[in-house]
Amino acid sequence: KQWYQRRVAITAGGHNFVGDKCDVQWNRQTPRFNGNSFLKFLNPDNSTNEDLMLAIVFKVTSKSGLLFSTELSSQHPDYVEIGISKGRLYMTFELGAGPAFLECPRYVDDGKWHFLHLTLRGNHAVLMVDRWASEVVSPGQRNTLNVGPYLYLGGSPTEPGITGCVESLSVRDEPLTMSDTVASSNIHYCEDNVPENSIYKLKYRLK
């Protein structure tokens, strides 16, 4: 089993330093994205590519933009992508035999906090956004997700991202924090957090 070494941020004076060179100071607040921002993470336990479980607590004001994506592998066209289009959240993935697509019918570009949970097992995906849920099966017989070793949040170097904030992120039930980033761009601080009494308030935060 292959293990990937994470870049651990340096802590000094109560602040973290994040990014590819650990030279960006972070003061432990919820990150805000401006449409040209992104956070880059190492994919936790990338050897178990068959299944993917993802949970994100977010709020956006943009009508379009990338929220989450996997990195393409050099040998496979597989991917998972979650984004906003015309104010609605969508999810699409490919296992090599054609894409599958889901779109939430409710608008999420209202500047309010929302919760999404994605479970991908084989070629079957279940997407939940707040109290809405649906499922989709990708075409063909392929049931293994073969992606690269990195994940992108809030955008990517090649795709415009969201305008908004992400308070919590977990991948395969493993919470990720700013200390897990390997690169970042144009990250700012969110003005508020999920209220403590909200049903979307998770025990962990991306800070």
MARBA-3410 file (N, C-alpha, C, O; in Angstrom, 1 decimal):
207
0.8,-1.2,0.0,0.0,0.0,0.0,0.9,1.2,0.0,1.8,1.4,0.8 ~ 0.6,2.1,-0.9,1.4,3.3,-1.1,0.9,4.4,-0.2,-0.3,4.7,-0.3 ~ 1.7,5.1,0.5,1.3,6.2,1.3,1.9,7.5,0.8,3.0,7.5,0.3 ~ 1.1,8.6,0.8,1.6,9.9,0.3,1.9,10.8,1.5,1.0,10.9,2.4 ~ 3.0,11.4,1.5,3.4,12.2,2.6,2.8,13.6,2.4,2.9,14.2,1.3
2.2,14.1,3.5,1.5,15.4,3.4,2.5,16.5,3.8,3.5,16.2,4.6 ~ 2.3,17.7,3.3,3.1,18.8,3.7,2.4,19.4,4.9,1.3,19.9,4.8 ~ 3.1,19.4,6.0,2.5,19.9,7.3,2.9,21.4,7.4,4.1,21.7,7.3 ~ 1.9,22.2,7.7,2.2,23.6,7.8,3.0,23.9,9.0,3.0,23.2,10.0 ~ 3.8,25.0,9.0,4.6,25.4,10.1,3.8,26.3,11.0,3.1,27.2,10.5
3.8,26.1,12.3,3.0,26.9,13.2,4.0,27.8,14.0,5.0,27.3,14.5 ~ 3.7,29.1,14.0,4.5,30.0,14.7,3.7,31.2,15.2,3.0,31.8,14.4 ~ 3.7,31.4,16.5,3.0,32.6,17.1,1.5,32.4,16.9,0.8,33.4,16.9 ~ 1.0,31.2,16.9,-0.5,31.0,16.8,-1.0,31.1,15.3,-2.2,31.0,15.1 ~ -0.1,31.2,14.4,-0.5,31.3,13.0,0.1,30.1,12.2,1.1,29.5,12.6
-0.6,29.7,11.1,-0.1,28.7,10.2,0.4,29.3,9.0,0.0,30.4,8.6 ~ 1.4,28.6,8.4,1.9,29.0,7.1,1.5,27.9,6.1,1.9,26.8,6.3 ~ 0.8,28.3,5.0,0.3,27.3,4.1,0.8,27.6,2.7,1.5,28.6,2.5 ~ 0.5,26.7,1.8,0.9,26.9,0.4,2.1,26.0,0.1,2.6,25.3,0.9 ~ 2.5,26.0,-1.2,3.5,25.1,-1.7,4.8,25.4,-1.0,5.6,24.4,-0.8
5.1,26.6,-0.7,6.4,27.0,0.0,6.2,27.3,1.5,7.1,27.7,2.2 ~ 5.0,27.0,2.0,4.7,27.3,3.4,5.0,28.7,3.7,5.6,29.0,4.8 ~ 4.7,29.7,2.8,5.1,31.0,3.0,3.9,32.0,3.1,4.0,33.2,3.1 ~ 2.7,31.4,3.1,1.4,32.2,3.2,0.9,32.1,4.7,0.6,31.0,5.1 ~ 0.8,33.2,5.4,0.4,33.1,6.8,-1.1,33.0,6.8,-1.9,33.7,6.1
-1.6,32.1,7.7,-3.0,31.9,7.9,-3.4,32.0,9.3,-2.7,31.5,10.2 ~ -4.4,32.8,9.6,-4.8,33.1,11.0,-6.0,32.3,11.5,-6.7,32.7,12.4 ~ -6.2,31.1,10.9,-7.2,30.1,11.4,-8.6,30.6,11.3,-9.4,30.3,12.1 ~ -8.9,31.4,10.2,-10.3,31.8,9.9,-10.8,31.0,8.7,-10.0,30.4,8.0 ~ -12.1,30.9,8.6,-12.7,30.2,7.4,-12.3,30.9,6.1,-12.4,32.1,6.0
-11.8,30.1,5.2,-11.3,30.7,3.9,-12.4,31.2,3.0,-13.5,30.6,2.9 ~ -12.1,32.3,2.3,-13.0,32.9,1.4,-12.4,32.9,0.0,-11.2,33.1,-0.1 ~ -13.1,32.6,-1.0,-12.7,32.5,-2.4,-13.3,33.6,-3.2,-14.4,34.0,-3.0 ~ -12.5,34.1,-4.2,-13.0,35.3,-4.9,-13.2,35.0,-6.4,-13.4,36.0,-7.2 ~ -13.3,33.8,-6.8,-13.5,33.4,-8.2,-12.2,33.1,-8.9,-12.2,32.4,-10.0
-11.1,33.6,-8.4,-9.8,33.3,-8.9,-8.9,32.6,-7.9,-7.7,32.7,-7.9 ~ -9.5,32.0,-6.9,-8.8,31.3,-5.8,-8.9,29.8,-5.9,-9.7,29.3,-6.7 ~ -8.0,29.2,-5.2,-8.2,27.7,-5.0,-7.3,27.3,-3.8,-6.3,27.9,-3.4 ~ -7.7,26.1,-3.3,-6.8,25.4,-2.3,-6.5,24.0,-2.9,-7.4,23.4,-3.6 ~ -5.3,23.6,-2.8,-4.9,22.3,-3.3,-4.5,21.4,-2.2,-3.7,21.7,-1.3
-5.1,20.1,-2.2,-4.8,19.2,-1.1,-4.3,17.9,-1.7,-4.6,17.6,-2.9 ~ -3.5,17.1,-0.9,-3.2,15.8,-1.3,-4.4,14.9,-1.0,-5.0,15.0,0.0 ~ -4.7,14.1,-2.0,-5.9,13.2,-1.9,-5.6,12.2,-0.8,-4.7,11.3,-0.9 ~ -6.4,12.2,0.3,-6.2,11.2,1.4,-6.3,9.8,0.9,-7.3,9.4,0.3 ~ -5.3,9.0,1.3,-5.3,7.6,1.0,-5.7,7.3,-0.5,-6.7,6.6,-0.8
-5.0,7.9,-1.4,-5.3,7.8,-2.8,-5.4,6.4,-3.4,-5.9,6.2,-4.5 ~ -4.9,5.4,-2.6,-4.9,4.1,-3.1,-6.3,3.4,-3.2,-6.5,2.5,-3.9 ~ -7.2,4.0,-2.4,-8.6,3.4,-2.3,-9.4,4.3,-3.3,-10.4,4.9,-2.8 ~ -9.1,4.2,-4.5,-9.8,5.1,-5.5,-11.2,4.6,-5.9,-12.0,5.3,-6.5 ~ -11.6,3.3,-5.5,-12.9,2.8,-5.9,-14.0,3.6,-5.3,-15.0,3.8,-6.0
-13.9,4.1,-4.1,-15.0,4.8,-3.4,-14.5,6.2,-3.1,-13.4,6.5,-2.9 ~ -15.5,7.1,-3.1,-15.2,8.5,-2.7,-16.4,9.0,-1.8,-17.5,9.0,-2.3 ~ -16.1,9.5,-0.6,-17.1,10.1,0.2,-16.6,11.5,0.5,-15.5,11.7,0.9 ~ -17.5,12.5,0.3,-17.1,13.9,0.4,-18.2,14.7,1.1,-19.4,14.5,0.8 ~ -17.8,15.5,2.0,-18.8,16.4,2.7,-18.2,17.8,2.7,-17.0,18.0,3.0
-19.0,18.8,2.3,-18.6,20.2,2.2,-19.7,21.1,2.8,-20.9,20.9,2.5 ~ -19.3,22.0,3.7,-20.2,23.1,4.1,-19.8,24.4,3.5,-18.6,24.8,3.7 ~ -20.6,25.0,2.7,-20.2,26.2,1.9,-21.3,27.2,1.8,-22.5,26.9,2.1 ~ -20.9,28.4,1.3,-21.9,29.4,0.9,-21.3,30.1,-0.3,-20.1,30.4,-0.3 ~ -22.1,30.5,-1.2,-21.6,31.2,-2.4,-22.6,32.3,-2.8,-23.8,32.3,-2.5
-22.0,33.3,-3.5,-22.9,34.4,-4.1,-22.7,34.4,-5.6,-23.4,35.2,-6.2 ~ -21.8,33.6,-6.1,-21.6,33.6,-7.6,-22.6,32.6,-8.2,-23.0,31.6,-7.6 ~ -23.0,32.9,-9.4,-23.9,32.0,-10.2,-23.2,30.9,-10.9,-23.8,30.0,-11.4 ~ -21.8,30.9,-10.9,-21.1,29.9,-11.5,-19.7,29.8,-10.9,-19.3,30.7,-10.2 ~ -19.1,28.6,-11.1,-17.7,28.5,-10.5,-17.5,27.0,-10.0,-18.5,26.3,-9.7
-16.3,26.6,-10.0,-15.9,25.3,-9.6,-15.8,25.3,-8.0,-15.1,26.2,-7.5 ~ -16.4,24.3,-7.4,-16.3,24.1,-6.0,-15.3,23.1,-5.6,-14.6,23.3,-4.6 ~ -15.3,22.0,-6.3,-14.4,20.8,-5.9,-14.1,20.1,-7.2,-14.9,19.9,-8.1 ~ -12.9,19.6,-7.3,-12.5,18.7,-8.4,-11.3,17.8,-8.0,-10.5,18.2,-7.2 ~ -11.3,16.7,-8.7,-10.1,15.8,-8.6,-9.1,16.2,-9.7,-9.5,16.8,-10.7
-7.9,15.8,-9.5,-6.9,16.0,-10.5,-6.9,14.9,-11.5,-7.1,13.7,-11.1 ~ -6.7,15.2,-12.8,-6.7,14.1,-13.8,-5.5,13.2,-13.6,-4.4,13.7,-13.3 ~ -5.6,12.0,-13.9,-4.5,11.1,-13.9,-3.8,11.2,-15.3,-4.5,11.5,-16.3 ~ -2.6,10.8,-15.3,-1.8,10.9,-16.6,-2.2,9.7,-17.5,-1.9,9.7,-18.7 ~ -2.9,8.7,-17.0,-3.3,7.5,-17.8,-4.8,7.3,-17.9,-5.2,6.4,-18.7
-5.6,8.1,-17.2,-7.1,7.9,-17.3,-7.8,9.2,-17.4,-7.3,10.2,-17.0 ~ -9.0,9.2,-18.1,-9.8,10.4,-18.2,-10.7,10.6,-17.0,-11.6,11.5,-17.1 ~ -10.6,9.8,-16.0,-11.6,9.9,-14.9,-11.5,11.2,-14.1,-10.4,11.8,-14.0 ~ -12.6,11.6,-13.5,-12.7,12.8,-12.7,-14.0,12.9,-11.9,-14.9,12.1,-12.2 ~ -13.9,13.7,-10.9,-15.2,14.1,-10.2,-15.1,15.6,-10.1,-14.1,16.2,-9.7
-16.2,16.2,-10.4,-16.3,17.7,-10.4,-17.6,18.1,-9.8,-18.7,17.6,-10.1 ~ -17.6,19.1,-8.9,-18.7,19.7,-8.3,-18.6,21.2,-8.5,-17.6,21.8,-8.2 ~ -19.7,21.9,-8.9,-19.6,23.3,-9.2,-21.0,23.9,-9.1,-22.0,23.3,-8.8 ~ -21.0,25.2,-9.5,-22.2,26.0,-9.5,-22.4,26.5,-11.0,-21.5,27.0,-11.6 ~ -23.6,26.3,-11.5,-24.0,26.7,-12.8,-25.4,27.4,-12.8,-26.4,26.7,-12.4
-25.5,28.6,-13.1,-26.7,29.4,-13.1,-27.4,29.3,-11.7,-28.6,29.3,-11.6 ~ -26.5,29.4,-10.7,-27.0,29.4,-9.3,-27.3,28.1,-8.7,-27.7,28.1,-7.5 ~ -27.2,27.0,-9.4,-27.5,25.7,-8.9,-26.3,24.8,-8.8,-25.3,25.0,-9.6 ~ -26.3,23.9,-7.9,-25.1,23.1,-7.7,-25.3,21.8,-8.6,-26.3,21.2,-8.7 ~ -24.2,21.5,-9.2,-24.1,20.3,-10.0,-23.0,19.4,-9.7,-22.0,19.8,-9.0
-23.1,18.1,-10.0,-22.0,17.2,-9.8,-21.9,16.3,-11.1,-22.9,15.9,-11.6 ~ -20.7,16.1,-11.6,-20.4,15.2,-12.7,-19.2,14.4,-12.5,-18.2,14.8,-11.8 ~ -19.2,13.2,-13.0,-18.0,12.3,-12.8,-17.9,11.4,-14.0,-18.9,11.2,-14.8 ~ -16.7,10.9,-14.3,-16.5,10.0,-15.4,-15.5,8.9,-14.9,-14.6,9.1,-14.2 ~ -15.8,7.7,-15.3,-15.0,6.5,-15.0,-14.3,5.9,-16.2,-13.7,4.9,-16.2
-14.5,6.6,-17.4,-13.8,6.2,-18.6,-14.7,5.8,-19.7,-14.3,5.5,-20.8 ~ -16.1,5.7,-19.4,-17.0,5.3,-20.4,-18.1,6.3,-20.7,-19.1,6.0,-21.3 ~ -17.8,7.6,-20.3,-18.8,8.7,-20.5,-19.2,9.3,-19.2,-19.1,8.6,-18.2 ~ -19.6,10.6,-19.2,-19.9,11.3,-18.0,-21.3,11.0,-17.5,-22.2,10.7,-18.2 ~ -21.4,11.1,-16.1,-22.7,11.1,-15.5,-22.9,12.5,-14.9,-21.9,13.2,-14.5
-24.2,12.9,-14.7,-24.4,14.3,-14.3,-25.6,14.4,-13.4,-26.6,13.7,-13.7 ~ -25.5,15.2,-12.4,-26.7,15.5,-11.5,-26.7,17.0,-11.2,-25.6,17.6,-11.1 ~ -27.9,17.6,-11.1,-28.0,19.0,-10.8,-29.1,19.2,-9.7,-30.2,18.6,-9.9 ~ -28.8,19.9,-8.7,-29.8,20.2,-7.7,-30.8,21.2,-8.2,-30.3,22.3,-8.7 ~ -32.1,21.0,-8.1,-33.0,22.0,-8.6,-33.1,23.3,-7.8,-33.8,24.3,-8.3
-32.6,23.3,-6.6,-32.7,24.5,-5.8,-31.5,25.4,-6.0,-30.4,24.9,-6.2 ~ -31.7,26.7,-5.9,-30.6,27.7,-6.0,-29.8,27.7,-4.7,-30.4,27.7,-3.6 ~ -28.5,27.8,-4.8,-27.6,27.9,-3.7,-26.8,29.1,-3.7,-25.9,29.3,-2.8 ~ -27.0,30.0,-4.6,-26.2,31.3,-4.7,-26.8,32.4,-3.9,-26.8,33.5,-4.3 ~ -27.3,32.1,-2.7,-28.0,33.0,-1.9,-27.2,33.6,-0.8,-27.7,34.4,0.1
-25.9,33.2,-0.7,-25.1,33.7,0.4,-25.4,33.1,1.7,-24.9,33.5,2.7 ~ -26.1,32.0,1.7,-26.4,31.3,2.9,-25.6,30.0,3.0,-25.2,29.5,1.9 ~ -25.5,29.4,4.2,-24.7,28.2,4.3,-25.5,27.0,3.9,-26.7,26.9,4.1 ~ -24.8,26.1,3.1,-25.4,24.9,2.6,-24.5,23.7,2.9,-23.3,23.9,3.1 ~ -25.1,22.5,2.9,-24.3,21.3,3.2,-24.5,20.4,2.0,-25.6,20.1,1.5
-23.4,19.8,1.5,-23.5,18.8,0.5,-22.7,17.5,0.9,-21.7,17.6,1.6 ~ -23.2,16.4,0.5,-22.6,15.1,0.8,-22.6,14.3,-0.5,-23.7,14.1,-1.1 ~ -21.5,13.8,-0.9,-21.4,12.9,-2.1,-20.9,11.6,-1.7,-19.8,11.5,-1.0 ~ -21.5,10.5,-2.2,-21.0,9.2,-2.0,-20.9,8.6,-3.4,-21.9,8.5,-4.1 ~ -19.7,8.1,-3.8,-19.5,7.5,-5.0,-18.9,6.1,-4.8,-17.8,6.0,-4.3
-19.7,5.1,-5.1,-19.3,3.7,-4.9,-19.4,3.0,-6.3,-20.5,2.8,-6.8 ~ -18.3,2.6,-6.8,-18.3,2.0,-8.1,-18.8,3.1,-9.1,-18.3,4.2,-9.1 ~ -19.8,2.8,-9.9,-20.3,3.7,-10.9,-21.6,4.4,-10.4,-22.4,4.9,-11.2 ~ -21.9,4.2,-9.1,-23.2,4.7,-8.6,-22.9,5.9,-7.6,-22.1,5.7,-6.7 ~ -23.5,7.0,-7.9,-23.3,8.2,-7.1,-24.6,8.7,-6.4,-25.6,8.7,-7.1
-24.5,9.1,-5.2,-25.6,9.7,-4.4,-25.2,11.1,-4.0,-24.2,11.2,-3.3 ~ -25.9,12.1,-4.4,-25.6,13.5,-4.0,-26.7,14.1,-3.2,-27.9,13.9,-3.5 ~ -26.4,14.6,-2.0,-27.3,15.3,-1.1,-26.9,16.7,-1.0,-25.7,17.0,-0.7 ~ -27.8,17.6,-1.2,-27.6,19.1,-0.9,-28.7,19.5,0.0,-29.9,19.6,-0.4 ~ -28.3,19.9,1.2,-29.3,20.2,2.3,-30.3,19.0,2.4,-29.9,18.0,2.8
-31.6,19.3,2.2,-32.5,18.2,2.3,-32.9,17.5,1.0,-33.8,16.7,1.0 ~ -32.3,17.9,-0.1,-32.5,17.3,-1.4,-31.5,16.2,-1.6,-30.3,16.4,-1.3 ~ -31.9,15.1,-2.3,-31.0,14.1,-2.6,-31.4,13.4,-3.9,-32.6,13.3,-4.2 ~ -30.4,12.9,-4.7,-30.7,12.2,-5.9,-29.5,11.3,-6.2,-28.5,11.4,-5.5 ~ -29.6,10.4,-7.2,-28.6,9.5,-7.5,-28.5,9.3,-9.0,-29.4,9.7,-9.8
-27.3,8.9,-9.5,-27.1,8.7,-10.9,-26.1,7.5,-11.0,-25.2,7.3,-10.2 ~ -26.1,6.8,-12.2,-25.2,5.8,-12.5,-24.5,6.2,-13.8,-25.1,6.5,-14.8 ~ -23.2,6.0,-13.8,-22.4,6.4,-15.0,-22.6,5.3,-16.0,-22.8,4.1,-15.7 ~ -22.4,5.6,-17.3,-22.6,4.6,-18.4,-21.4,3.6,-18.4,-20.3,3.9,-17.8 ~ -21.7,2.5,-19.0,-20.6,1.5,-19.2,-20.5,0.6,-17.9,-21.2,0.7,-17.0
-19.5,-0.3,-18.0,-19.3,-1.3,-16.9,-18.1,-0.9,-16.0,-17.9,-1.6,-15.0 ~ -17.4,0.2,-16.3,-16.3,0.6,-15.4,-16.8,1.0,-14.1,-17.8,1.7,-13.9 ~ -16.1,0.6,-13.0,-16.5,1.0,-11.6,-15.4,1.4,-10.7,-15.5,1.3,-9.5 ~ -14.3,1.8,-11.3,-13.1,2.2,-10.6,-12.8,3.7,-10.9,-12.6,4.0,-12.1 ~ -12.6,4.5,-9.9,-12.2,5.9,-10.1,-10.7,6.0,-10.1,-10.1,5.8,-9.0
-10.1,6.3,-11.2,-8.6,6.5,-11.3,-8.3,7.9,-11.5,-8.4,8.4,-12.7 ~ -7.9,8.6,-10.5,-7.6,10.1,-10.6,-6.2,10.3,-10.1,-5.5,9.4,-9.6 ~ -5.8,11.6,-10.2,-4.4,12.0,-9.8,-4.4,12.1,-8.3,-5.4,11.9,-7.6 ~ -3.2,12.5,-7.7,-3.0,12.5,-6.3,-3.5,13.8,-5.6,-3.3,13.9,-4.4 ~ -4.1,14.7,-6.3,-4.4,16.0,-5.7,-5.9,16.3,-5.9,-6.6,15.8,-6.8
-6.4,17.1,-4.9,-7.8,17.6,-5.0,-7.8,19.1,-4.9,-6.9,19.7,-4.4 ~ -8.8,19.7,-5.6,-8.9,21.2,-5.6,-10.2,21.6,-5.0,-11.2,21.0,-5.2 ~ -10.1,22.7,-4.2,-11.3,23.2,-3.6,-11.4,24.7,-3.9,-10.5,25.5,-3.8 ~ -12.6,25.1,-4.3,-12.9,26.5,-4.5,-12.5,27.0,-5.9,-12.8,28.2,-6.3 ~ -11.9,26.2,-6.7,-11.4,26.5,-8.0,-10.2,25.7,-8.4,-9.9,24.8,-7.6
-9.5,26.0,-9.4,-8.3,25.3,-9.8,-7.4,26.3,-10.6,-7.9,27.3,-11.0 ~ -6.2,25.9,-10.9,-5.3,26.8,-11.7,-5.9,27.0,-13.1,-5.5,27.9,-13.8 ~ -6.7,26.1,-13.6,-7.2,26.2,-15.0,-8.7,26.5,-15.1,-9.2,26.8,-16.2 ~ -9.4,26.5,-14.0,-10.9,26.8,-14.0,-11.3,27.8,-13.0,-10.8,27.8,-11.9 ~ -12.1,28.8,-13.4,-12.6,29.8,-12.4,-13.4,29.1,-11.3,-14.1,28.2,-11.6
-13.3,29.7,-10.1,-14.0,29.0,-9.0,-15.1,29.8,-8.5,-15.6,30.7,-9.1 ~ -15.5,29.5,-7.3,-16.7,30.1,-6.6,-16.3,31.5,-6.0,-15.1,31.8,-5.8 ~ -17.3,32.3,-5.8,-17.1,33.4,-4.9,-17.9,33.1,-3.7,-19.2,33.1,-3.7 ~ -17.2,32.9,-2.6,-17.9,32.4,-1.3,-16.9,31.8,-0.4,-15.7,32.0,-0.5 ~ -17.4,31.1,0.6,-16.7,30.5,1.7,-16.9,29.0,1.8,-18.0,28.5,1.5
-15.9,28.3,2.3,-16.1,26.9,2.7,-15.6,26.8,4.1,-14.5,27.0,4.5 ~ -16.5,26.3,5.0,-16.2,26.2,6.4,-15.7,24.8,6.7,-14.8,24.6,7.6 ~ -16.2,23.7,6.1,-15.8,22.4,6.4,-15.6,21.5,5.2,-16.3,21.7,4.2 ~ -14.6,20.6,5.2,-14.4,19.7,4.1,-13.9,18.4,4.7,-13.0,18.4,5.6 ~ -14.5,17.3,4.3,-14.0,16.0,4.7,-14.0,15.1,3.5,-14.9,15.2,2.6
-13.0,14.2,3.4,-12.9,13.3,2.3,-12.7,11.9,2.9,-11.8,11.7,3.6 ~ -13.6,11.0,2.5,-13.6,9.6,3.1,-13.6,9.7,4.6,-12.9,9.0,5.3 ~ -14.5,10.6,5.1,-14.7,10.7,6.5,-13.4,11.3,7.3,-13.4,11.2,8.5 ~ -12.5,11.8,6.5,-11.3,12.4,7.1,-11.3,13.9,7.0,-11.2,14.4,5.8 ~ -11.5,14.6,8.1,-11.5,16.1,8.0,-10.2,16.7,7.4,-9.1,16.2,7.8
-10.3,17.6,6.5,-9.1,18.3,6.1,-9.1,19.8,6.6,-10.1,20.4,6.8 ~ -7.9,20.3,6.8,-7.7,21.6,7.4,-6.7,22.4,6.5,-6.2,21.8,5.5 ~ -6.5,23.7,6.8,-5.6,24.4,6.0,-4.2,23.9,6.2,-3.4,24.1,5.3 ~ -3.9,23.2,7.2,-2.6,22.6,7.4,-2.3,21.5,6.4,-1.2,21.1,6.2 ~ -3.4,21.0,5.8,-3.2,19.9,4.8,-3.0,20.4,3.4,-2.8,19.6,2.4
-3.1,21.7,3.2,-2.9,22.3,1.8,-1.4,22.1,1.3,-0.5,22.2,2.1 ~ -1.3,21.9,0.0,0.0,21.9,-0.6,0.3,23.1,-1.5,1.4,23.4,-1.9 ~ -0.8,23.8,-1.8,-0.7,25.0,-2.6,-2.0,25.8,-2.4,-3.1,25.2,-2.0 ~ -1.9,27.1,-2.6,-3.1,28.0,-2.4,-2.9,29.2,-3.3,-1.8,29.6,-3.6 ~ -4.0,29.9,-3.6,-4.0,31.1,-4.4,-5.1,32.0,-4.1,-6.3,31.6,-4.1
-4.8,33.3,-3.8,-5.9,34.3,-3.6,-6.9,34.0,-2.5,-8.1,34.2,-2.7 ~ -6.4,33.4,-1.4,-7.3,33.1,-0.3,-7.5,34.2,0.7,-6.5,34.8,1.1 ~ -8.7,34.5,1.1,-9.0,35.6,2.0,-9.8,35.0,3.2,-9.9,33.8,3.3 ~ -10.3,35.8,4.0,-11.1,35.4,5.2,-12.5,35.6,5.1,-13.0,36.7,4.5 ~ -13.3,34.7,5.5,-14.8,34.8,5.5,-15.2,35.7,6.6,-14.6,35.8,7.7
-16.3,36.5,6.4,-16.8,37.4,7.4,-17.5,36.7,8.6,-17.6,37.3,9.6 ~ -18.1,35.5,8.3,-18.8,34.8,9.4,-18.6,33.3,9.3,-18.0,32.9,8.3 ~ -19.2,32.6,10.2,-19.1,31.1,10.2,-20.6,30.6,10.3,-21.5,31.4,10.6 ~ -20.7,29.3,10.2,-22.0,28.7,10.4,-22.4,28.9,11.8,-21.6,28.6,12.7 ~ -23.7,29.3,12.0,-24.1,29.5,13.4,-24.0,28.2,14.2,-24.2,27.1,13.7
-23.7,28.3,15.5,-23.5,27.1,16.3,-24.7,26.3,16.4,-24.6,25.0,16.6 ~ -25.9,26.8,16.3,-27.1,26.0,16.4,-27.6,25.5,15.1,-28.7,25.0,15.0 ~ -26.9,25.7,14.0,-27.3,25.3,12.7,-27.1,23.8,12.5,-26.2,23.2,13.1 ~ -28.1,23.2,11.8,-27.9,21.7,11.5,-26.8,21.4,10.6,-26.4,20.3,10.5 ~ -26.2,22.5,10.0,-25.1,22.3,9.1,-23.7,22.5,9.8,-22.7,22.4,9.2
-23.8,22.8,11.1,-22.6,23.0,11.8,-21.9,21.7,12.1,-22.5,20.9,12.8 ~ -20.7,21.4,11.6,-20.0,20.2,11.8,-19.0,20.4,12.9,-18.6,21.5,13.3 ~ -18.5,19.3,13.4,-17.5,19.4,14.6,-16.1,19.8,14.1,-15.3,20.3,15.0 ~ -15.9,19.8,12.8,-14.6,20.2,12.3,-14.7,21.3,11.4,-15.8,21.5,10.8 ~ -13.6,22.1,11.2,-13.7,23.3,10.3,-12.4,23.3,9.5,-11.3,22.8,9.9
-12.5,23.9,8.3,-11.4,24.1,7.4,-10.7,25.4,7.8,-10.9,26.4,7.1 ~ -9.9,25.3,8.8,-9.2,26.5,9.3,-7.8,26.2,9.7,-7.1,27.1,10.2
END
